[in-house]
């Protein structure tokens, strides 16, 4: 059974799936409020360069995303939020997190993130992209490991970014057969 679609517990904790060190749950505006002042500095810079305060970027997910989730530690403390959606340009994928996120979630992230990305890309028809700050080295390494293609380097409000795209070839290749 696909782990993305396992619902493990009741309504109140909204858990989608449990891993060893983290749980992935349906995102809630309370998570955005909590995370907005605790994001990694590079994530704050990305938000501001793209014209939004961190709280605005996180809250916009509830208006525009097709799917939005929160990663929490075993004490239910939010560590990051991520999602996918579609806009007039192309489908997008995003993640913003705290400094603790990579420390707590590292093993689970490495083990399960390719499955998550593959499933999330099914929602957007097989591909999604975004931009990542050129100095966000951990995110760039992770995106590369996931198979992202980095299309071009951009400057947005004086900050350097790479544009990237992730493709689920199982979906895209079937569309073109």
N, C-alpha and C positions, 0 to 999 in steps of 0.2 A: 504494500500500500504506500502511496506517495505521502511522505511525512508532512508536506505542506498542508494537507487536508485532514490531518488528524485533530479532532477536537477532544481535548483530554479532560476538561473539567467544566463546571457549571458556568452560569451566566455572570457571576459576580467578578471573577478574576479574568475573564475573557482570554484565557490561555489558548493559543493556537497549537504550540508544541513546546515540550520541555527537553532541554539538553542537560549535560552534566553541570555546567556553570551558569547557564542563562536560560531564560524562557523568552519566547517570542509571543507577544500578545497583541490584540487589536489596539491600535493607538487611540488615545483619548486626549482631548484638549488639556487636561491636567498634566499629561506627560510633556506637552509642548511648553506649558508654563514652567514646569520644573526644570526642563533641559535648557531653556533659553538663556539663562545666566551661567550655565555650567559647561557650555560647549568648548571644544578645543579652540585655541586662538585662531588657528588656520581656518576652521569652520566659520568662525565669526567674520573673519576677513572675506571669505567667499560670499557669505550672505550680504555683507555691506557692499561689496563690489557689484553684486547683482541687484542692488537697489532695495534691499530689504533688511530690516533689523532681524536678528535671530528669531525673536518671537513671531514676527510677521511671516518669515519663511516657514517656520514650523506650523503655524496655524493655517497657512494657505493650503497645506496638504489636505485639510478636511473639506475644502471647497473644490479642489481640482484633481486630487489623486483618484485613481481607480482602486487602489489598495494602499493602505498606510498601516504600518506596524511599529511596535516599540519593542526594543530589546531591554529586558530587565534582569537584574541579578536575582539570586535566590531569595533575597529579602524584598523583592518587588520594587527595587529602586531603579528608575529608568536610566539606561546607559546610552541609548541612541534611538533615533527614529529613522525609518526608511520607507520608501514608497515608489510607486510607478504611476504614471498617468499619461495623458495625451494632451498636447496643445496644438495650435495651428501650424507649428513648424515640424515637429516630429514627436514620437513618444519619448518620454523622459523617465529617468531613474535617478534616485538620489539617496543620500544617507548623511546625517549629521550626528555627531556623537561627543561624548565627554572624554577627557583624558583617561578615565578609568576603563572605558569601553574596550580598548585593545588589550589591556592587561587582563581583564576578567573574561572576555569573550574569545580570546585568541584561538585556543584549541578548538572550540566549537565552531568558530567562524571558518577556520581552515578546513575543518572536516565537512561542514554542511553548506557553506555559502554558494558553491557551484550549483547545488540542487536548488537552493532558493532563487538564484538568479535565473536559472533555466525555467522554473515555474513562473516567476514574475514576468518574464519575457513572453510567456504564453498569453498573458493578459493583454499585452500591447501588440499582439500579432507577430511576435518573434524578434523584435529589436527595440532598443531604447538607447538614448544617449544623454549626454549632459556635458558640462565643463567641470574641470577640476583645477584648482590652483597649482601652478607649476612647482611651488614649494611644499606641496602636500605629498611628500615622498611616500609615506606609508600607504596613502590612498592610491597613488599612482602604481606602486608595486602590486597592491592587491588587485586593482583593476586589470593590470597586465596579466597577473596570474589567472584571473577569471576569463581572459581572452579578449579584453577590450582592444579595439583598434583606436589609436590616437591619430585623428585626422589632420589637425592643424593647431598651430599656436595662435592665440588671440590675446589682445590687450583689452581689458574691460575696466574702465575707470582707473586706469594707470596700473592695474594689477595683471600679471601674466597668467594665462590659463591655457590648458590643453582642452580641445574638444575631443570627446571620445564617443564610441558607439559599442554596444554589446549586442551580439547576435546569437540567437538560439537557432543553429543551423537545422535542427530537426524540424522546426516550424517553417523557416524561410525556404529550405530546399524542397519541402513538400509542396509549397505554393507554386514553385516554378517547375514542377515536373509535369 
